[in-house]
């Protein structure tokens, strides 16, 4: 007991006697450790900023969207890779007869017609949703149906509808298509399974007003904020799909990089309106864990012919801008800065400890001369160095917290941007009377979103700072202790301190 008391008393007295060297060693360790804390906090902040952007799109990295994209063969002869039955289904859902306006009314009479079309995704039986839900690694699955509601209204011209004719123009002018005597309006609409709101294309997190869809027979709709603003529609008002009125119960903002529809209604109601009972064209799948995503993706493509799976990493790849640049830079330089900072701090501490041992040759040699074994000398030097490391851990934590606070206070807002897909401009187009109009699926939400950058420091980082500093002190003490253990008592007589 007395030996331990003497050891501790001697240790602290030596640290006090050499205050300058003690503080210099601790500060060297603290700067290196503080750099690690700041870089780690910045990396965590960038991860949180990206997660903030991706959170509306994914369920903590475990959600996947499954579709069957329509593939057009290279010769423009129609969809490729379909069975005869699938071709018949596609013809039934999107065939020319859906746009035959000659039977709408007599010449001179007004008419309104709404058709639901899908030109970029194939529909499939809703029973496939339950099949995918039973795959290994899948926690749950929910189907959805995204269509374009194309409303055509006007007056039947005398002689009925014919092919649009080109006006005769002077040679110097471009020919122009004669304007059709009717209006065409297109509304993208997604039917979601209201019984599974956690897997719905739109959730409570995107709401800006009102509420989400509730189970029941009531016809309800949630509108995209941009569409509602463009058309002056508020919560509580109604919109019409075909001949049915839907009460607007909420407004929602589409997540950046996600698919954006103008309106969201109950899946069964959209299926009935569009003559697609028992059909879906998208499935949202939740994996049991992030580690299962890759395996689940393979099982899905094997279970559903022609399936295309969009995962969280695919969504992250869409996000660009300064947020992505900063995250990439942090990933490339963060590890290098951490290694260099720690290596420099440990090297400085080791050199200072060696220098201290050299200056204490007479003292340490005398201790060996009066009977101290080598291990006690090593313990003394190492103990002093570890205490310096503990003090360096405190300095490192304070420096790291200060650096993280400066990052939070001074860092500019970062931009997360998603560009409109190139295919959006040249995607499938269906032509009807009066010209061409796009009938694609819900578009990818393009644009830029400002994201504030924070560098959070938690107890884990503080513990890391102290642990690294103690490790640095232990390494420096081991180096110095090895030097001290080699001292001979005779060295104390030849050396004047």
Long-range contacts (C-beta under 8 A, 24 or more apart in sequence): 7-379, 7-380, 7-383, 10-380, 11-380, 11-383, 11-384, 11-387, 12-387, 14-380, 14-384, 15-384, 15-387, 15-388, 18-356, 21-352, 21-355, 21-356, 22-388, 22-391, 23-391, 24-352, 25-348, 25-349, 25-352, 25-353, 25-385, 25-388, 25-392, 25-476, 26-388, 26-389, 26-391, 26-392, 26-394, 26-395, 27-392, 27-395, 28-345, 28-348, 28-349, 28-352, 28-392, 29-345, 29-346, 29-348, 29-349, 29-388, 29-389, 29-392, 29-393, 29-395, 29-396, 29-469, 29-472, 29-473, 30-345, 30-391, 30-392, 30-393, 30-394, 30-395, 30-396, 30-398, 30-399, 30-469, 31-341, 31-345, 31-395, 31-396, 31-399, 32-341, 32-342, 32-344, 32-345, 32-346, 32-348, 32-396, 32-468, 32-472, 33-341, 33-342, 33-345, 33-392, 33-393, 33-395, 33-396, 33-397, 33-399, 33-400, 33-465, 33-468, 33-469, 33-472, 34-395, 34-396, 34-397, 34-398, 34-399, 34-400, 34-402, 34-403, 34-465, 35-337, 35-338, 35-341, 35-399, 35-400, 35-403, 36-338, 36-341, 36-342, 36-396, 36-400, 36-464, 36-465, 36-468, 37-396, 37-397, 37-399, 37-400, 37-401, 37-403, 37-404, 37-457, 37-461, 37-462, 37-464, 37-465, 38-399, 38-400, 38-403, 38-404, 38-407, 38-455, 39-330, 39-334, 39-337, 39-338, 39-341, 40-334, 40-338, 40-461, 40-464, 41-400, 41-403, 41-404, 41-407, 41-455, 41-456, 41-457, 41-461, 42-330, 42-334, 42-404, 42-407, 42-455, 43-330, 43-331, 43-334, 44-455, 44-456, 45-407, 45-408, 45-453, 45-454, 45-455, 45-456, 46-323, 46-326, 46-327, 46-330, 46-453, 47-327, 48-454, 48-456, 49-323, 49-414, 49-416, 49-451, 49-452, 49-453, 49-454, 50-316, 50-319, 50-323, 50-324, 50-327, 50-416, 52-451, 53-255, 53-256, 53-257, 53-319, 53-323, 53-416, 53-449, 53-451, 54-257, 54-312, 54-315, 54-316, 54-319, 55-205, 56-203, 56-205, 56-206, 56-255, 56-258, 57-255, 57-257, 57-258, 57-312, 57-315, 58-312, 58-315, 59-198, 59-199, 59-286, 60-290, 61-290, 61-293, 61-312, 62-139, 62-286, 62-287, 62-288, 62-289, 62-290, 62-292, 62-293, 62-312, 63-199, 63-284, 63-285, 63-286, 63-287, 63-312, 64-284, 64-285, 64-286, 64-287, 64-293, 64-296, 64-297, 64-300, 64-309, 64-310, 64-311, 64-312, 65-282, 65-283, 65-284, 65-285, 65-309, 65-310, 66-132, 66-282, 66-283, 66-284, 66-285, 66-300, 66-304, 66-307, 66-308, 66-309, 66-310, 67-121, 67-281, 67-282, 67-283, 67-307, 67-308, 67-310, 68-121, 68-122, 68-123, 68-124, 68-281, 68-304, 68-305, 68-306, 68-307, 68-308, 69-120, 69-121, 69-122, 69-306, 69-308, 70-119, 70-120, 70-121, 70-122, 70-428, 71-306, 72-428, 79-122, 81-306, 82-122, 86-122, 89-123, 90-122, 93-117, 93-118, 93-123, 93-275, 93-276, 93-279, 94-118, 94-119, 94-430, 94-439, 99-152, 99-432, 99-433, 101-152, 101-156, 101-161, 101-182, 101-433, 102-160, 102-161, 104-156, 105-156, 106-156, 107-156, 107-157, 107-158, 107-159, 107-160, 108-155, 108-156, 108-158, 109-155, 109-156, 110-153, 110-154, 110-155, 110-156, 111-152, 111-153, 111-154, 111-155, 111-156, 112-151, 112-152, 112-153, 113-151, 113-152, 113-153, 114-149, 114-150, 114-151, 114-152, 114-241, 114-242, 114-243, 115-149, 115-150, 115-152, 116-147, 116-148, 116-149, 116-150, 116-189, 116-270, 116-273, 116-274, 116-275, 116-276, 117-147, 117-148, 117-150, 117-430, 117-439, 118-146, 118-147, 118-148, 118-281, 118-439, 118-441, 119-148, 119-427, 119-428, 119-429, 119-430, 119-438, 119-439, 119-440, 119-441, 120-427, 120-428, 120-440, 120-441, 121-146, 121-281, 121-282, 121-441, 122-281, 122-306, 123-276, 123-279, 123-280, 123-281, 124-279, 124-280, 124-281, 124-304, 125-278, 125-279, 125-280, 126-278, 126-279, 126-280, 127-278, 128-280, 128-283, 128-304, 129-280, 129-283, 131-303, 131-304, 132-283, 132-285, 132-300, 132-303, 132-304, 133-285, 135-296, 135-299, 135-300, 135-303, 136-295, 136-296, 136-299, 137-287, 137-288, 137-289, 137-292, 137-295, 137-296, 137-299, 138-285, 138-286, 138-287, 138-288, 138-296, 138-299, 139-286, 139-287, 139-288, 140-196, 140-198, 140-199, 140-285, 140-286, 141-199, 141-283, 141-284, 141-285, 141-286, 142-192, 142-193, 142-196, 142-199, 142-200, 142-283, 142-284, 143-193, 143-267, 143-280, 143-282, 143-283, 143-284, 144-190, 144-191, 144-192, 144-193, 144-200, 144-201, 144-267, 144-280, 144-281, 144-282, 144-283, 144-284, 145-190, 145-191, 145-267, 145-270, 145-271, 145-274, 145-276, 145-279, 145-280, 145-281, 145-282, 146-188, 146-189, 146-190, 146-191, 146-201, 146-259, 146-261, 146-281, 146-282, 146-441, 146-442, 147-188, 147-189, 147-190, 147-191, 147-270, 147-274, 147-276, 147-281, 148-186, 148-187, 148-188, 148-189, 148-439, 148-440, 148-441, 149-186, 149-187, 149-188, 149-189, 149-241, 149-242, 150-184, 150-185, 150-186, 150-437, 150-439, 151-184, 151-185, 151-186, 151-187, 152-182, 152-183, 152-184, 152-432, 153-182, 153-183, 153-185, 154-180, 154-181, 154-182, 154-183, 155-181, 155-182, 157-181, 161-433, 163-433, 164-433, 164-434, 164-435, 177-434, 177-435, 179-434, 180-433, 180-434, 180-435, 182-433, 182-434, 184-432, 184-434, 184-437, 186-437, 186-438, 186-439, 187-227, 187-241, 187-262, 187-263, 188-260, 188-261, 188-262, 188-263, 188-441, 188-442, 188-443, 189-241, 189-261, 189-262, 189-263, 189-264, 189-265, 189-270, 190-259, 190-261, 190-263, 190-264, 190-265, 190-270, 190-442, 191-264, 191-265, 191-266, 191-267, 191-268, 191-269, 191-270, 191-271, 192-264, 192-265, 192-266, 192-267, 193-267, 194-266, 194-267, 198-286, 199-284, 199-285, 199-286, 200-264, 200-284, 201-258, 201-259, 201-261, 201-264, 201-282, 201-284, 202-252, 202-254, 202-264, 206-252, 206-253, 206-254, 206-255, 207-250, 207-251, 207-252, 208-251, 208-252, 208-253, 209-235, 209-250, 209-251, 210-235, 210-248, 210-249, 210-250, 210-251, 211-249, 211-250, 212-249, 212-250, 213-249, 213-250, 213-264, 213-265, 213-266, 214-249, 218-247, 219-244, 219-245, 219-246, 219-247, 219-265, 219-266, 219-269, 220-246, 220-247, 220-248, 220-249, 220-265, 220-266, 221-246, 221-247, 221-248, 221-249, 221-263, 221-264, 221-265, 222-248, 222-249, 222-250, 222-251, 222-252, 222-263, 222-264, 222-265, 223-248, 223-250, 223-251, 223-252, 223-262, 223-263, 223-264, 224-251, 224-252, 224-253, 224-254, 224-260, 224-261, 224-262, 224-263, 225-251, 225-252, 225-253, 226-254, 227-262, 227-263, 239-263, 241-265, 241-270, 241-273, 242-273, 244-269, 244-273, 254-445, 255-445, 256-319, 256-416, 256-417, 256-418, 256-445, 256-447, 256-448, 256-449, 257-315, 257-318, 257-319, 257-418, 257-444, 257-445, 258-315, 258-444, 258-445, 259-441, 259-442, 259-443, 259-444, 259-445, 260-442, 260-443, 260-444, 260-445, 261-442, 281-441, 318-418, 318-444, 319-416, 319-417, 319-418, 320-416, 320-417, 320-418, 320-419, 321-414, 321-415, 321-416, 321-417, 321-448, 322-414, 322-415, 323-414, 323-415, 323-416, 323-451, 324-416, 326-414, 326-453, 342-468, 342-472, 345-392, 345-472, 346-472, 346-475, 346-476, 349-385, 349-388, 349-389, 349-392, 349-472, 349-473, 349-475, 349-476, 350-475, 350-476, 350-479, 350-480, 352-476, 353-381, 353-385, 353-476, 353-477, 353-479, 353-480, 354-479, 354-480, 354-483, 356-480, 357-381, 357-480, 357-483, 357-484, 358-483, 359-497, 360-484, 360-497, 361-487, 361-491, 361-492, 361-495, 361-497, 362-491, 362-492, 362-495, 362-496, 362-497, 363-492, 363-497, 364-484, 364-487, 364-492, 365-487, 365-488, 365-489, 365-490, 365-491, 365-492, 365-493, 365-495, 366-489, 366-492, 368-487, 368-488, 368-489, 368-492, 369-489, 369-492, 374-485, 375-485, 377-481, 377-484, 377-485, 377-487, 378-481, 378-482, 378-484, 378-485, 379-481, 380-484, 381-477, 381-480, 381-481, 381-484, 382-474, 382-477, 382-478, 382-480, 382-481, 383-477, 384-477, 385-473, 385-474, 385-476, 385-477, 385-480, 385-481, 386-470, 386-473, 386-474, 386-477, 387-473, 388-473, 388-476, 389-469, 389-470, 389-471, 389-472, 389-473, 389-474, 389-476, 389-477, 390-466, 390-469, 390-470, 390-473, 392-469, 392-472, 392-473, 393-465, 393-466, 393-467, 393-468, 393-469, 393-470, 394-466, 395-469, 396-465, 396-466, 396-468, 396-469, 397-462, 397-465, 397-466, 400-457, 400-461, 400-465, 401-457, 403-455, 404-455, 404-456, 404-457, 405-455, 407-453, 407-454, 407-455, 408-453, 408-454, 408-455, 411-453, 411-455, 412-453, 413-450, 413-451, 413-452, 413-453, 414-450, 414-451, 414-452, 414-453, 415-448, 415-449, 415-450, 415-451, 416-448, 416-449, 416-451, 417-447, 417-448, 417-449, 418-444, 418-445, 418-446, 418-447, 419-446, 420-444, 420-446
